[in-house]
Amino acid sequence: MRNAPDAVACVVGLGGNVGDVATTLRAAFDALDSVPSTRLVRASGLYRTPAWGVTAQADFINAAALLDTALPAHALLDELLAIERAFGRDREADDAQRWGPRTLDLDLLLYGQARIDEPGLTVPHPLLHARAFALVPLLEVAPDALIPGVGPAVDALAAIASDDIRALG
C-alpha cells in the first residue's frame, strides 16, 4: 500500500522478554510491513524496560511501529495476532499468567483517533497513558500523538516515571 487515501495512521507497540528479543522485534517490523494493505512508516529504536505487572521476570525490550493501513481495526488486530503466533506466542498459555514472559507481544495502541471498546479490542490501549515502556517508543515514531480521551501522549509520559527505560545501541 502506498499513499492510499483511505489509510489510517496507527501505532503498534512491540515487546518481549523470551529468546533473542532484539532479533525478534526487528523481524516483527518486517512482518508488520508485509501485512496486506499496510505499510510500515516508521520503526522506533529498541528500549530495555523493567517488567510491568508481574515484576519477577526478565526485563523486556520494547519498541513501536507507526503504520498506515487500509484495514479495519479488527482485521489489523487479526494480522497482529497471526504475527505473534508465527513468532511462537501462545496467548492461551499467557492468560494463565497475565503480564508474564513472552516471545512477542503486539498491541494496537492507537488506530487514528478512533475510540473502540468492543469484545477483544479496546483502542486506545486501555493502559497506554500509564505505561512509560509504551509511551517512550510511541513518541519516537509519533511525537505529536494524541491519546483519544486522554490528550497528548507527551503529557501522559510527563506524568509518570520513565527514568528506568534505556535505549539500546
C-alpha positions, -999 to 999 in steps of 0.1 A, spaced: 0 0 0 14 34 -9 -3 67 -2 -38 52 -1 -63 79 6 -83 58 30 -53 48 51 -54 52 89 -23 60 108 -19 36 138 7 27 163 16 -8 173 36 -15 205 61 -44 203 77 -62 232 91 -94 245 115 -109 271 120 -145 259 147 -155 235 167 -132 213 141 -104 216 161 -77 197 162 -100 166 126 -109 171 115 -73 172 135 -64 141 119 -93 122 85 -83 135 89 -48 120 94 -66 86 63 -87 93 43 -56 100 54 -41 67 42 -72 50 6 -70 63 -18 -66 34 -30 -30 27 -5 -18 53 29 -2 53 55 5 80 60 43 81 85 44 110 100 20 135 114 31 168 146 21 184 146 -7 209 143 0 247 152 -21 277 124 -17 302 116 -33 336 88 -59 337 54 -43 344 26 -60 363 45 -92 371 79 -78 380 97 -111 390 108 -118 354 134 -107 329 134 -72 316 115 -66 284 127 -50 252 100 -27 237 95 -7 206 68 9 185 58 9 148 39 37 131 18 21 103 -5 33 76 -33 8 70 -65 5 50 -75 -25 71 -104 -21 96 -92 -22 132 -104 -58 138 -87 -71 107 -55 -54 117 -57 -70 151 -62 -104 135 -30 -98 115 -11 -88 146 -22 -120 164 -11 -140 134 23 -124 136 26 -132 173 17 -168 166 43 -170 138 69 -159 164 59 -186 189 34 -166 211 6 -187 227 -19 -162 241 -39 -190 257 -9 -201 278 -2 -165 286 -36 -160 301 -26 -182 330 -1 -156 340 -12 -121 328 18 -99 320 42 -128 322 71 -137 299 65 -138 262 84 -141 229 65 -113 212 36 -90 222 20 -68 196 -6 -43 210 -27 -19 189 -20 12 208 -37 38 186 -59 35 155 -61 70 141 -82 90 166 -107 61 170 -121 51 203 -131 14 201 -145 -7 230 -156 -40 217 -151 -76 227 -114 -84 220 -104 -49 210 -100 -17 230 -84 13 214 -66 33 225 -49 6 246 -66 10 280 -34 14 300 -14 33 274 -13 65 293 2 47 324 29 27 306 62 45 300 75 14 282 49 20 255 49 58 255 86 63 251 88 44 218 54 57 207 66 93 210 97 84 190 76 74 160 47 98 165 59 128 186 26 147 183 4 116 191 -29 123 209 -44 96 230 -82 98 225 -99 106 257 -66 114 274 -48 141 254 -12 145 242 9 114 247 38 136 257 18 149 286 9 114 297 46 105 297 55 136 317 31 125 344 47 91 351 82 78 359 103 68 329 139 70 342 143 32 342 139 29 304 171 26 285 177 29 247 196 0 233 225 9 210 
